[in-house]
Amino acid sequence: MEIARQISVDKAIHHGTPVISGTRVPVSIVVGSLASGMNKEEVMQEYELTKEQVEAALSYAADLVKQTEVVALEA
């Protein structure tokens, strides 16, 4: 099931974690690779993805962060 542009979940693929549609590459791997210093071109080559797929992973991650509500706990 597609949950965002080019992002899918399927219980049979990585236990239902979000992956790039049509692949078995988890969004977390793409974002983590970029965060650890790989550039888009390196990620594209390493995981056989297009620029649009890499950018879709970043967009999905950004949307998740926007939806996150932080509740401060009093000490």
N, CA, C and O atoms as a Tripos MOL2 file, in Angstrom:
@<TRIPOS>MOLECULE
protein
  300   299    75     0     0
PROTEIN
NO_CHARGES

@<TRIPOS>ATOM
      1 N           0.8510   -1.1700    0.0000 N.3       1 MET1
      2 CA          0.0000    0.0000    0.0000 C.3       1 MET1
      3 C           0.9000    1.2370    0.0000 C.2       1 MET1
      4 O           1.8150    1.3530    0.8160 O.2       1 MET1
      5 N           0.6320    2.1450   -0.9130 N.am      2 GLU2
      6 CA          1.4030    3.3810   -0.9680 C.3       2 GLU2
      7 C           0.8790    4.3490    0.0940 C.2       2 GLU2
      8 O          -0.3110    4.6630    0.1210 O.2       2 GLU2
      9 N           1.7750    4.8200    0.9690 N.am      3 ILE3
     10 CA          1.3750    5.7170    2.0500 C.3       3 ILE3
     11 C           1.8050    7.1530    1.8020 C.2       3 ILE3
     12 O           1.3400    8.0710    2.4780 O.2       3 ILE3
     13 N           2.6840    7.3480    0.8430 N.am      4 ALA4
     14 CA          3.1490    8.6760    0.4400 C.3       4 ALA4
     15 C           3.7160    8.5060   -0.9730 C.2       4 ALA4
     16 O           3.8630    7.3860   -1.4610 O.2       4 ALA4
     17 N           4.0300    9.6170   -1.6130 N.am      5 ARG5
     18 CA          4.5770    9.5380   -2.9600 C.3       5 ARG5
     19 C           5.8420    8.6780   -2.9430 C.2       5 ARG5
     20 O           6.8270    9.0220   -2.2910 O.2       5 ARG5
     21 N           5.8040    7.5590   -3.6650 N.am      6 GLN6
     22 CA          6.9100    6.6180   -3.8240 C.3       6 GLN6
     23 C           7.3300    5.9000   -2.5370 C.2       6 GLN6
     24 O           8.4260    5.3440   -2.4650 O.2       6 GLN6
     25 N           6.4630    5.9120   -1.5290 N.am      7 ILE7
     26 CA          6.7360    5.2190   -0.2680 C.3       7 ILE7
     27 C           5.6020    4.2260   -0.0110 C.2       7 ILE7
     28 O           4.4240    4.5830   -0.0510 O.2       7 ILE7
     29 N           5.9850    2.9640    0.2550 N.am      8 SER8
     30 CA          4.9870    1.9160    0.4550 C.3       8 SER8
     31 C           5.2470    1.1300    1.7290 C.2       8 SER8
     32 O           6.3570    1.1180    2.2600 O.2       8 SER8
     33 N           4.2020    0.4780    2.2050 N.am      9 VAL9
     34 CA          4.3300   -0.4900    3.2920 C.3       9 VAL9
     35 C           3.6470   -1.7760    2.8680 C.2       9 VAL9
     36 O           2.6050   -1.7600    2.2130 O.2       9 VAL9
     37 N           4.2520   -2.8840    3.2510 N.am     10 ASP10
     38 CA          3.7230   -4.2120    2.9520 C.3      10 ASP10
     39 C           4.2390   -5.1230    4.0560 C.2      10 ASP10
     40 O           5.4470   -5.1930    4.2840 O.2      10 ASP10
     41 N           3.3390   -5.8220    4.7440 N.am     11 LYS11
     42 CA          3.7510   -6.6840    5.8560 C.3      11 LYS11
     43 C           4.7990   -7.7050    5.4260 C.2      11 LYS11
     44 O           5.5920   -8.1600    6.2510 O.2      11 LYS11
     45 N           4.8120   -8.0710    4.1440 N.am     12 ALA12
     46 CA          5.7480   -9.0780    3.6500 C.3      12 ALA12
     47 C           7.1350   -8.5010    3.3360 C.2      12 ALA12
     48 O           8.0670   -9.2530    3.0530 O.2      12 ALA12
     49 N           7.2710   -7.1900    3.3850 N.am     13 ILE13
     50 CA          8.5570   -6.5520    3.0910 C.3      13 ILE13
     51 C           9.0230   -5.7920    4.3220 C.2      13 ILE13
     52 O           8.3790   -4.8300    4.7420 O.2      13 ILE13
     53 N          10.1280   -6.2130    4.8970 N.am     14 HIS14
     54 CA         10.7080   -5.5660    6.0900 C.3      14 HIS14
     55 C           9.6780   -5.3580    7.2000 C.2      14 HIS14
     56 O           9.6620   -4.3220    7.8650 O.2      14 HIS14
     57 N           8.8210   -6.3590    7.3860 N.am     15 HIS15
     58 CA          7.8330   -6.3570    8.4740 C.3      15 HIS15
     59 C           6.9240   -5.1270    8.4580 C.2      15 HIS15
     60 O           6.4460   -4.6850    9.5030 O.2      15 HIS15
     61 N           6.6900   -4.5800    7.2660 N.am     16 GLY16
     62 CA          5.7640   -3.4600    7.1440 C.3      16 GLY16
     63 C           6.3670   -2.0950    7.3880 C.2      16 GLY16
     64 O           5.6320   -1.1160    7.5150 O.2      16 GLY16
     65 N           7.6950   -2.0010    7.4590 N.am     17 THR17
     66 CA          8.2960   -0.6770    7.6000 C.3      17 THR17
     67 C           8.2460    0.0420    6.2470 C.2      17 THR17
     68 O           8.2450   -0.6140    5.2050 O.2      17 THR17
     69 N           8.2060    1.3500    6.2480 N.am     18 PRO18
     70 CA          8.1400    2.0950    4.9840 C.3      18 PRO18
     71 C           9.3880    1.8570    4.1190 C.2      18 PRO18
     72 O          10.5210    1.9690    4.5860 O.2      18 PRO18
     73 N           9.1420    1.5280    2.8510 N.am     19 VAL19
     74 CA         10.2080    1.3070    1.8780 C.3      19 VAL19
     75 C           9.9460    2.1600    0.6420 C.2      19 VAL19
     76 O           8.8410    2.6620    0.4390 O.2      19 VAL19
     77 N          10.9790    2.3150   -0.1770 N.am     20 ILE20
     78 CA         10.8050    2.9770   -1.4650 C.3      20 ILE20
     79 C           9.9520    2.0570   -2.3290 C.2      20 ILE20
     80 O          10.2850    0.8830   -2.4890 O.2      20 ILE20
     81 N           8.8660    2.5650   -2.8830 N.am     21 SER21
     82 CA          7.9530    1.7470   -3.6820 C.3      21 SER21
     83 C           8.7030    1.0130   -4.7880 C.2      21 SER21
     84 O           9.5520    1.5800   -5.4760 O.2      21 SER21
     85 N           8.3640   -0.2680   -4.9360 N.am     22 GLY22
     86 CA          8.9730   -1.0830   -5.9760 C.3      22 GLY22
     87 C          10.3500   -1.6210   -5.6220 C.2      22 GLY22
     88 O          11.0070   -2.2520   -6.4500 O.2      22 GLY22
     89 N          10.7880   -1.3720   -4.3910 N.am     23 THR23
     90 CA         12.0870   -1.8580   -3.9200 C.3      23 THR23
     91 C          11.9090   -2.4700   -2.5420 C.2      23 THR23
     92 O          10.8090   -2.4870   -1.9890 O.2      23 THR23
     93 N          12.9980   -2.9650   -2.0040 N.am     24 ARG24
     94 CA         13.0060   -3.4390   -0.6210 C.3      24 ARG24
     95 C          13.8820   -2.5280    0.2340 C.2      24 ARG24
     96 O          14.3400   -2.9300    1.3040 O.2      24 ARG24
     97 N          14.1150   -1.3080   -0.2320 N.am     25 VAL25
     98 CA         15.0020   -0.3680    0.4510 C.3      25 VAL25
     99 C          14.1870    0.4600    1.4540 C.2      25 VAL25
    100 O          13.3300    1.2490    1.0560 O.2      25 VAL25
    101 N          14.4560    0.2800    2.7580 N.am     26 PRO26
    102 CA         13.7190    1.0510    3.7640 C.3      26 PRO26
    103 C          14.0500    2.5440    3.7010 C.2      26 PRO26
    104 O          15.1850    2.9300    3.4180 O.2      26 PRO26
    105 N          13.0590    3.3580    3.9660 N.am     27 VAL27
    106 CA         13.2500    4.8060    4.0330 C.3      27 VAL27
    107 C          14.3160    5.1340    5.0710 C.2      27 VAL27
    108 O          15.1280    6.0360    4.8660 O.2      27 VAL27
    109 N          14.3160    4.4120    6.1750 N.am     28 SER28
    110 CA         15.2880    4.6850    7.2420 C.3      28 SER28
    111 C          16.7230    4.4900    6.7700 C.2      28 SER28
    112 O          17.6180    5.2020    7.2260 O.2      28 SER28
    113 N          16.9610    3.5500    5.8750 N.am     29 ILE29
    114 CA         18.3150    3.3290    5.3420 C.3      29 ILE29
    115 C          18.7300    4.5130    4.4750 C.2      29 ILE29
    116 O          19.8690    4.9730    4.5530 O.2      29 ILE29
    117 N          17.8180    5.0020    3.6570 N.am     30 VAL30
    118 CA         18.1200    6.1440    2.7820 C.3      30 VAL30
    119 C          18.4360    7.3720    3.6230 C.2      30 VAL30
    120 O          19.4600    8.0240    3.4190 O.2      30 VAL30
    121 N          17.5610    7.6840    4.5640 N.am     31 VAL31
    122 CA         17.7570    8.8740    5.4060 C.3      31 VAL31
    123 C          19.0080    8.7090    6.2710 C.2      31 VAL31
    124 O          19.7840    9.6530    6.4150 O.2      31 VAL31
    125 N          19.2090    7.5420    6.8380 N.am     32 GLY32
    126 CA         20.3820    7.2960    7.6580 C.3      32 GLY32
    127 C          21.6790    7.3990    6.8760 C.2      32 GLY32
    128 O          22.6780    7.9010    7.3900 O.2      32 GLY32
    129 N          21.6700    6.9300    5.6440 N.am     33 SER33
    130 CA         22.8570    7.0230    4.7940 C.3      33 SER33
    131 C          23.1980    8.4770    4.5050 C.2      33 SER33
    132 O          24.3660    8.8660    4.5400 O.2      33 SER33
    133 N          22.1910    9.2680    4.2220 N.am     34 LEU34
    134 CA         22.4190   10.6970    3.9790 C.3      34 LEU34
    135 C          22.9010   11.3840    5.2550 C.2      34 LEU34
    136 O          23.7950   12.2290    5.2060 O.2      34 LEU34
    137 N          22.3230   11.0320    6.3760 N.am     35 ALA35
    138 CA         22.7150   11.6430    7.6500 C.3      35 ALA35
    139 C          24.1430   11.2860    8.0320 C.2      35 ALA35
    140 O          24.8140   12.0560    8.7200 O.2      35 ALA35
    141 N          24.6120   10.1200    7.5890 N.am     36 SER36
    142 CA         25.9680    9.7030    7.9540 C.3      36 SER36
    143 C          27.0320   10.2540    7.0140 C.2      36 SER36
    144 O          28.2220    9.9850    7.1770 O.2      36 SER36
    145 N          26.5800   11.0400    6.0150 N.am     37 GLY37
    146 CA         27.5540   11.7190    5.1690 C.3      37 GLY37
    147 C          27.5640   11.3330    3.7050 C.2      37 GLY37
    148 O          28.2620   11.9600    2.9080 O.2      37 GLY37
    149 N          26.8030   10.3110    3.3320 N.am     38 MET38
    150 CA         26.7340    9.9750    1.9000 C.3      38 MET38
    151 C          25.9680   11.0810    1.1830 C.2      38 MET38
    152 O          25.0540   11.6730    1.7570 O.2      38 MET38
    153 N          26.3330   11.3630   -0.0600 N.am     39 ASN39
    154 CA         25.5540   12.3320   -0.8260 C.3      39 ASN39
    155 C          24.4870   11.5850   -1.6300 C.2      39 ASN39
    156 O          24.4900   10.3550   -1.6910 O.2      39 ASN39
    157 N          23.5740   12.3470   -2.2480 N.am     40 LYS40
    158 CA         22.4630   11.7270   -2.9800 C.3      40 LYS40
    159 C          22.9590   10.7580   -4.0400 C.2      40 LYS40
    160 O          22.4120    9.6670   -4.1970 O.2      40 LYS40
    161 N          23.9940   11.1560   -4.7660 N.am     41 GLU41
    162 CA         24.5000   10.3150   -5.8530 C.3      41 GLU41
    163 C          25.0370    8.9900   -5.3130 C.2      41 GLU41
    164 O          24.8330    7.9400   -5.9230 O.2      41 GLU41
    165 N          25.7190    9.0390   -4.1740 N.am     42 GLU42
    166 CA         26.2380    7.8060   -3.5690 C.3      42 GLU42
    167 C          25.1040    6.8960   -3.1190 C.2      42 GLU42
    168 O          25.1680    5.6810   -3.3110 O.2      42 GLU42
    169 N          24.0730    7.4720   -2.5260 N.am     43 VAL43
    170 CA         22.9100    6.6850   -2.0930 C.3      43 VAL43
    171 C          22.2150    6.0850   -3.3080 C.2      43 VAL43
    172 O          21.8210    4.9190   -3.2970 O.2      43 VAL43
    173 N          22.0690    6.8880   -4.3490 N.am     44 MET44
    174 CA         21.4290    6.3930   -5.5670 C.3      44 MET44
    175 C          22.1930    5.1980   -6.1230 C.2      44 MET44
    176 O          21.5850    4.2010   -6.5130 O.2      44 MET44
    177 N          23.4970    5.2860   -6.1620 N.am     45 GLN45
    178 CA         24.3160    4.2070   -6.7030 C.3      45 GLN45
    179 C          24.3000    2.9820   -5.7840 C.2      45 GLN45
    180 O          24.1370    1.8530   -6.2480 O.2      45 GLN45
    181 N          24.4660    3.2110   -4.5000 N.am     46 GLU46
    182 CA         24.5410    2.1120   -3.5310 C.3      46 GLU46
    183 C          23.2640    1.2640   -3.5110 C.2      46 GLU46
    184 O          23.3320    0.0380   -3.4310 O.2      46 GLU46
    185 N          22.0920    1.9260   -3.5850 N.am     47 TYR47
    186 CA         20.8160    1.2300   -3.4460 C.3      47 TYR47
    187 C          20.0160    1.1570   -4.7480 C.2      47 TYR47
    188 O          18.8600    0.7360   -4.7470 O.2      47 TYR47
    189 N          20.6390    1.5690   -5.8590 N.am     48 GLU48
    190 CA         19.9950    1.5440   -7.1800 C.3      48 GLU48
    191 C          18.6580    2.2930   -7.1670 C.2      48 GLU48
    192 O          17.6200    1.7610   -7.5580 O.2      48 GLU48
    193 N          18.7190    3.5350   -6.7080 N.am     49 LEU49
    194 CA         17.5360    4.3950   -6.6250 C.3      49 LEU49
    195 C          17.6870    5.5800   -7.5680 C.2      49 LEU49
    196 O          18.7890    5.9150   -8.0020 O.2      49 LEU49
    197 N          16.5620    6.2030   -7.8740 N.am     50 THR50
    198 CA         16.5880    7.4300   -8.6600 C.3      50 THR50
    199 C          16.6610    8.6270   -7.7100 C.2      50 THR50
    200 O          16.4280    8.4990   -6.5080 O.2      50 THR50
    201 N          16.9830    9.7750   -8.2650 N.am     51 LYS51
    202 CA         17.0100   11.0030   -7.4690 C.3      51 LYS51
    203 C          15.6300   11.2550   -6.8640 C.2      51 LYS51
    204 O          15.5230   11.6760   -5.7120 O.2      51 LYS51
    205 N          14.5820   10.9990   -7.6320 N.am     52 GLU52
    206 CA         13.2190   11.2320   -7.1590 C.3      52 GLU52
    207 C          12.8860   10.3230   -5.9770 C.2      52 GLU52
    208 O          12.1950   10.7430   -5.0480 O.2      52 GLU52
    209 N          13.3760    9.0750   -6.0050 N.am     53 GLN53
    210 CA         13.1210    8.1620   -4.8950 C.3      53 GLN53
    211 C          13.8320    8.6160   -3.6230 C.2      53 GLN53
    212 O          13.2590    8.5580   -2.5350 O.2      53 GLN53
    213 N          15.0700    9.0650   -3.7560 N.am     54 VAL54
    214 CA         15.8180    9.5570   -2.6000 C.3      54 VAL54
    215 C          15.1170   10.7880   -2.0220 C.2      54 VAL54
    216 O          14.9590   10.9040   -0.8070 O.2      54 VAL54
    217 N          14.7030   11.6940   -2.8900 N.am     55 GLU55
    218 CA         14.0110   12.8980   -2.4340 C.3      55 GLU55
    219 C          12.6550   12.5670   -1.8170 C.2      55 GLU55
    220 O          12.2170   13.2540   -0.8940 O.2      55 GLU55
    221 N          11.9840   11.5300   -2.3090 N.am     56 ALA56
    222 CA         10.7080   11.1140   -1.7210 C.3      56 ALA56
    223 C          10.9220   10.6070   -0.2980 C.2      56 ALA56
    224 O          10.0950   10.8550    0.5790 O.2      56 ALA56
    225 N          12.0300    9.8970   -0.0640 N.am     57 ALA57
    226 CA         12.3410    9.4190    1.2900 C.3      57 ALA57
    227 C          12.5640   10.5930    2.2300 C.2      57 ALA57
    228 O          12.0810   10.5860    3.3620 O.2      57 ALA57
    229 N          13.2900   11.5960    1.7680 N.am     58 LEU58
    230 CA         13.5200   12.7890    2.5890 C.3      58 LEU58
    231 C          12.2240   13.5340    2.8670 C.2      58 LEU58
    232 O          11.9960   13.9930    3.9850 O.2      58 LEU58
    233 N          11.3860   13.6520    1.8660 N.am     59 SER59
    234 CA         10.1120   14.3410    2.0280 C.3      59 SER59
    235 C           9.2250   13.6030    3.0290 C.2      59 SER59
    236 O           8.5770   14.2290    3.8680 O.2      59 SER59
    237 N           9.1960   12.2810    2.9400 N.am     60 TYR60
    238 CA          8.4050   11.4820    3.8770 C.3      60 TYR60
    239 C           8.9230   11.6680    5.3060 C.2      60 TYR60
    240 O           8.1380   11.8490    6.2370 O.2      60 TYR60
    241 N          10.2370   11.6240    5.4720 N.am     61 ALA61
    242 CA         10.8280   11.8140    6.8000 C.3      61 ALA61
    243 C          10.5000   13.1980    7.3540 C.2      61 ALA61
    244 O          10.1930   13.3420    8.5380 O.2      61 ALA61
    245 N          10.5650   14.2130    6.4950 N.am     62 ALA62
    246 CA         10.2450   15.5790    6.9330 C.3      62 ALA62
    247 C           8.7790   15.6720    7.3730 C.2      62 ALA62
    248 O           8.4670   16.3350    8.3610 O.2      62 ALA62
    249 N           7.8940   15.0130    6.6440 N.am     63 ASP63
    250 CA          6.4780   15.0200    7.0190 C.3      63 ASP63
    251 C           6.2700   14.3600    8.3750 C.2      63 ASP63
    252 O           5.4600   14.8290    9.1740 O.2      63 ASP63
    253 N           6.9950   13.2750    8.6420 N.am     64 LEU64
    254 CA          6.8770   12.6170    9.9490 C.3      64 LEU64
    255 C           7.3310   13.5370   11.0710 C.2      64 LEU64
    256 O           6.6950   13.5930   12.1230 O.2      64 LEU64
    257 N           8.4150   14.2520   10.8570 N.am     65 VAL65
    258 CA          8.9140   15.1750   11.8750 C.3      65 VAL65
    259 C           7.8990   16.2820   12.1310 C.2      65 VAL65
    260 O           7.6680   16.6690   13.2770 O.2      65 VAL65
    261 N           7.2930   16.7910   11.0550 N.am     66 LYS66
    262 CA          6.2810   17.8460   11.2220 C.3      66 LYS66
    263 C           5.1150   17.3780   12.0620 C.2      66 LYS66
    264 O           4.5140   18.1700   12.7880 O.2      66 LYS66
    265 N           4.7840   16.0950   11.9710 N.am     67 GLN67
    266 CA          3.6290   15.5590   12.6840 C.3      67 GLN67
    267 C           3.9380   15.1660   14.1220 C.2      67 GLN67
    268 O           3.0330   14.8370   14.8900 O.2      67 GLN67
    269 N           5.2000   15.2000   14.4810 N.am     68 THR68
    270 CA          5.6140   14.7780   15.8100 C.3      68 THR68
    271 C           5.3060   15.8570   16.8410 C.2      68 THR68
    272 O           5.6630   17.0230   16.6750 O.2      68 THR68
    273 N           4.6400   15.4400   17.9000 N.am     69 GLU69
    274 CA          4.3330   16.3670   18.9770 C.3      69 GLU69
    275 C           5.2190   16.0240   20.1670 C.2      69 GLU69
    276 O           5.2540   14.8800   20.6200 O.2      69 GLU69
    277 N           5.9150   17.0030   20.6560 N.am     70 VAL70
    278 CA          6.7960   16.8070   21.7980 C.3      70 VAL70
    279 C           6.0960   17.3360   23.0470 C.2      70 VAL70
    280 O           5.6160   18.4700   23.0760 O.2      70 VAL70
    281 N           6.0500   16.5050   24.0580 N.am     71 VAL71
    282 CA          5.4220   16.9110   25.3120 C.3      71 VAL71
    283 C           6.5200   16.9790   26.3700 C.2      71 VAL71
    284 O           7.1590   15.9730   26.6790 O.2      71 VAL71
    285 N           6.7310   18.1570   26.9150 N.am     72 ALA72
    286 CA          7.7540   18.3290   27.9490 C.3      72 ALA72
    287 C           7.2490   17.7680   29.2670 C.2      72 ALA72
    288 O           6.1200   18.0260   29.6820 O.2      72 ALA72
    289 N           8.0990   17.0070   29.9040 N.am     73 LEU73
    290 CA          7.7630   16.4630   31.2170 C.3      73 LEU73
    291 C           8.3410   17.3780   32.2880 C.2      73 LEU73
    292 O           9.4860   17.8210   32.1950 O.2      73 LEU73
    293 N           7.5480   17.6470   33.2880 N.am     74 GLU74
    294 CA          8.0420   18.5110   34.3710 C.3      74 GLU74
    295 C           8.9530   17.7020   35.2830 C.2      74 GLU74
    296 O           8.6970   16.5320   35.5650 O.2      74 GLU74
    297 N          10.0100   18.3450   35.7330 N.am     75 ALA75
    298 CA         10.9710   17.6580   36.6090 C.3      75 ALA75
    299 C          10.4660   17.5770   38.0110 C.2      75 ALA75
    300 O          11.1440   17.0310   38.8810 O.2      75 ALA75
@<TRIPOS>BOND
     1     1     2 1
     2     2     3 1
     3     3     4 2
     4     3     5 am
     5     5     6 1
     6     6     7 1
     7     7     8 2
     8     7     9 am
     9     9    10 1
    10    10    11 1
    11    11    12 2
    12    11    13 am
    13    13    14 1
    14    14    15 1
    15    15    16 2
    16    15    17 am
    17    17    18 1
    18    18    19 1
    19    19    20 2
    20    19    21 am
    21    21    22 1
    22    22    23 1
    23    23    24 2
    24    23    25 am
    25    25    26 1
    26    26    27 1
    27    27    28 2
    28    27    29 am
    29    29    30 1
    30    30    31 1
    31    31    32 2
    32    31    33 am
    33    33    34 1
    34    34    35 1
    35    35    36 2
    36    35    37 am
    37    37    38 1
    38    38    39 1
    39    39    40 2
    40    39    41 am
    41    41    42 1
    42    42    43 1
    43    43    44 2
    44    43    45 am
    45    45    46 1
    46    46    47 1
    47    47    48 2
    48    47    49 am
    49    49    50 1
    50    50    51 1
    51    51    52 2
    52    51    53 am
    53    53    54 1
    54    54    55 1
    55    55    56 2
    56    55    57 am
    57    57    58 1
    58    58    59 1
    59    59    60 2
    60    59    61 am
    61    61    62 1
    62    62    63 1
    63    63    64 2
    64    63    65 am
    65    65    66 1
    66    66    67 1
    67    67    68 2
    68    67    69 am
    69    69    70 1
    70    70    71 1
    71    71    72 2
    72    71    73 am
    73    73    74 1
    74    74    75 1
    75    75    76 2
    76    75    77 am
    77    77    78 1
    78    78    79 1
    79    79    80 2
    80    79    81 am
    81    81    82 1
    82    82    83 1
    83    83    84 2
    84    83    85 am
    85    85    86 1
    86    86    87 1
    87    87    88 2
    88    87    89 am
    89    89    90 1
    90    90    91 1
    91    91    92 2
    92    91    93 am
    93    93    94 1
    94    94    95 1
    95    95    96 2
    96    95    97 am
    97    97    98 1
    98    98    99 1
    99    99   100 2
   100    99   101 am
   101   101   102 1
   102   102   103 1
   103   103   104 2
   104   103   105 am
   105   105   106 1
   106   106   107 1
   107   107   108 2
   108   107   109 am
   109   109   110 1
   110   110   111 1
   111   111   112 2
   112   111   113 am
   113   113   114 1
   114   114   115 1
   115   115   116 2
   116   115   117 am
   117   117   118 1
   118   118   119 1
   119   119   120 2
   120   119   121 am
   121   121   122 1
   122   122   123 1
   123   123   124 2
   124   123   125 am
   125   125   126 1
   126   126   127 1
   127   127   128 2
   128   127   129 am
   129   129   130 1
   130   130   131 1
   131   131   132 2
   132   131   133 am
   133   133   134 1
   134   134   135 1
   135   135   136 2
   136   135   137 am
   137   137   138 1
   138   138   139 1
   139   139   140 2
   140   139   141 am
   141   141   142 1
   142   142   143 1
   143   143   144 2
   144   143   145 am
   145   145   146 1
   146   146   147 1
   147   147   148 2
   148   147   149 am
   149   149   150 1
   150   150   151 1
   151   151   152 2
   152   151   153 am
   153   153   154 1
   154   154   155 1
   155   155   156 2
   156   155   157 am
   157   157   158 1
   158   158   159 1
   159   159   160 2
   160   159   161 am
   161   161   162 1
   162   162   163 1
   163   163   164 2
   164   163   165 am
   165   165   166 1
   166   166   167 1
   167   167   168 2
   168   167   169 am
   169   169   170 1
   170   170   171 1
   171   171   172 2
   172   171   173 am
   173   173   174 1
   174   174   175 1
   175   175   176 2
   176   175   177 am
   177   177   178 1
   178   178   179 1
   179   179   180 2
   180   179   181 am
   181   181   182 1
   182   182   183 1
   183   183   184 2
   184   183   185 am
   185   185   186 1
   186   186   187 1
   187   187   188 2
   188   187   189 am
   189   189   190 1
   190   190   191 1
   191   191   192 2
   192   191   193 am
   193   193   194 1
   194   194   195 1
   195   195   196 2
   196   195   197 am
   197   197   198 1
   198   198   199 1
   199   199   200 2
   200   199   201 am
   201   201   202 1
   202   202   203 1
   203   203   204 2
   204   203   205 am
   205   205   206 1
   206   206   207 1
   207   207   208 2
   208   207   209 am
   209   209   210 1
   210   210   211 1
   211   211   212 2
   212   211   213 am
   213   213   214 1
   214   214   215 1
   215   215   216 2
   216   215   217 am
   217   217   218 1
   218   218   219 1
   219   219   220 2
   220   219   221 am
   221   221   222 1
   222   222   223 1
   223   223   224 2
   224   223   225 am
   225   225   226 1
   226   226   227 1
   227   227   228 2
   228   227   229 am
   229   229   230 1
   230   230   231 1
   231   231   232 2
   232   231   233 am
   233   233   234 1
   234   234   235 1
   235   235   236 2
   236   235   237 am
   237   237   238 1
   238   238   239 1
   239   239   240 2
   240   239   241 am
   241   241   242 1
   242   242   243 1
   243   243   244 2
   244   243   245 am
   245   245   246 1
   246   246   247 1
   247   247   248 2
   248   247   249 am
   249   249   250 1
   250   250   251 1
   251   251   252 2
   252   251   253 am
   253   253   254 1
   254   254   255 1
   255   255   256 2
   256   255   257 am
   257   257   258 1
   258   258   259 1
   259   259   260 2
   260   259   261 am
   261   261   262 1
   262   262   263 1
   263   263   264 2
   264   263   265 am
   265   265   266 1
   266   266   267 1
   267   267   268 2
   268   267   269 am
   269   269   270 1
   270   270   271 1
   271   271   272 2
   272   271   273 am
   273   273   274 1
   274   274   275 1
   275   275   276 2
   276   275   277 am
   277   277   278 1
   278   278   279 1
   279   279   280 2
   280   279   281 am
   281   281   282 1
   282   282   283 1
   283   283   284 2
   284   283   285 am
   285   285   286 1
   286   286   287 1
   287   287   288 2
   288   287   289 am
   289   289   290 1
   290   290   291 1
   291   291   292 2
   292   291   293 am
   293   293   294 1
   294   294   295 1
   295   295   296 2
   296   295   297 am
   297   297   298 1
   298   298   299 1
   299   299   300 2
@<TRIPOS>SUBSTRUCTURE
     1 MET1         2 RESIDUE 1 A MET
     2 GLU2         6 RESIDUE 1 A GLU
     3 ILE3        10 RESIDUE 1 A ILE
     4 ALA4        14 RESIDUE 1 A ALA
     5 ARG5        18 RESIDUE 1 A ARG
     6 GLN6        22 RESIDUE 1 A GLN
     7 ILE7        26 RESIDUE 1 A ILE
     8 SER8        30 RESIDUE 1 A SER
     9 VAL9        34 RESIDUE 1 A VAL
    10 ASP10       38 RESIDUE 1 A ASP
    11 LYS11       42 RESIDUE 1 A LYS
    12 ALA12       46 RESIDUE 1 A ALA
    13 ILE13       50 RESIDUE 1 A ILE
    14 HIS14       54 RESIDUE 1 A HIS
    15 HIS15       58 RESIDUE 1 A HIS
    16 GLY16       62 RESIDUE 1 A GLY
    17 THR17       66 RESIDUE 1 A THR
    18 PRO18       70 RESIDUE 1 A PRO
    19 VAL19       74 RESIDUE 1 A VAL
    20 ILE20       78 RESIDUE 1 A ILE
    21 SER21       82 RESIDUE 1 A SER
    22 GLY22       86 RESIDUE 1 A GLY
    23 THR23       90 RESIDUE 1 A THR
    24 ARG24       94 RESIDUE 1 A ARG
    25 VAL25       98 RESIDUE 1 A VAL
    26 PRO26      102 RESIDUE 1 A PRO
    27 VAL27      106 RESIDUE 1 A VAL
    28 SER28      110 RESIDUE 1 A SER
    29 ILE29      114 RESIDUE 1 A ILE
    30 VAL30      118 RESIDUE 1 A VAL
    31 VAL31      122 RESIDUE 1 A VAL
    32 GLY32      126 RESIDUE 1 A GLY
    33 SER33      130 RESIDUE 1 A SER
    34 LEU34      134 RESIDUE 1 A LEU
    35 ALA35      138 RESIDUE 1 A ALA
    36 SER36      142 RESIDUE 1 A SER
    37 GLY37      146 RESIDUE 1 A GLY
    38 MET38      150 RESIDUE 1 A MET
    39 ASN39      154 RESIDUE 1 A ASN
    40 LYS40      158 RESIDUE 1 A LYS
    41 GLU41      162 RESIDUE 1 A GLU
    42 GLU42      166 RESIDUE 1 A GLU
    43 VAL43      170 RESIDUE 1 A VAL
    44 MET44      174 RESIDUE 1 A MET
    45 GLN45      178 RESIDUE 1 A GLN
    46 GLU46      182 RESIDUE 1 A GLU
    47 TYR47      186 RESIDUE 1 A TYR
    48 GLU48      190 RESIDUE 1 A GLU
    49 LEU49      194 RESIDUE 1 A LEU
    50 THR50      198 RESIDUE 1 A THR
    51 LYS51      202 RESIDUE 1 A LYS
    52 GLU52      206 RESIDUE 1 A GLU
    53 GLN53      210 RESIDUE 1 A GLN
    54 VAL54      214 RESIDUE 1 A VAL
    55 GLU55      218 RESIDUE 1 A GLU
    56 ALA56      222 RESIDUE 1 A ALA
    57 ALA57      226 RESIDUE 1 A ALA
    58 LEU58      230 RESIDUE 1 A LEU
    59 SER59      234 RESIDUE 1 A SER
    60 TYR60      238 RESIDUE 1 A TYR
    61 ALA61      242 RESIDUE 1 A ALA
    62 ALA62      246 RESIDUE 1 A ALA
    63 ASP63      250 RESIDUE 1 A ASP
    64 LEU64      254 RESIDUE 1 A LEU
    65 VAL65      258 RESIDUE 1 A VAL
    66 LYS66      262 RESIDUE 1 A LYS
    67 GLN67      266 RESIDUE 1 A GLN
    68 THR68      270 RESIDUE 1 A THR
    69 GLU69      274 RESIDUE 1 A GLU
    70 VAL70      278 RESIDUE 1 A VAL
    71 VAL71      282 RESIDUE 1 A VAL
    72 ALA72      286 RESIDUE 1 A ALA
    73 LEU73      290 RESIDUE 1 A LEU
    74 GLU74      294 RESIDUE 1 A GLU
    75 ALA75      298 RESIDUE 1 A ALA
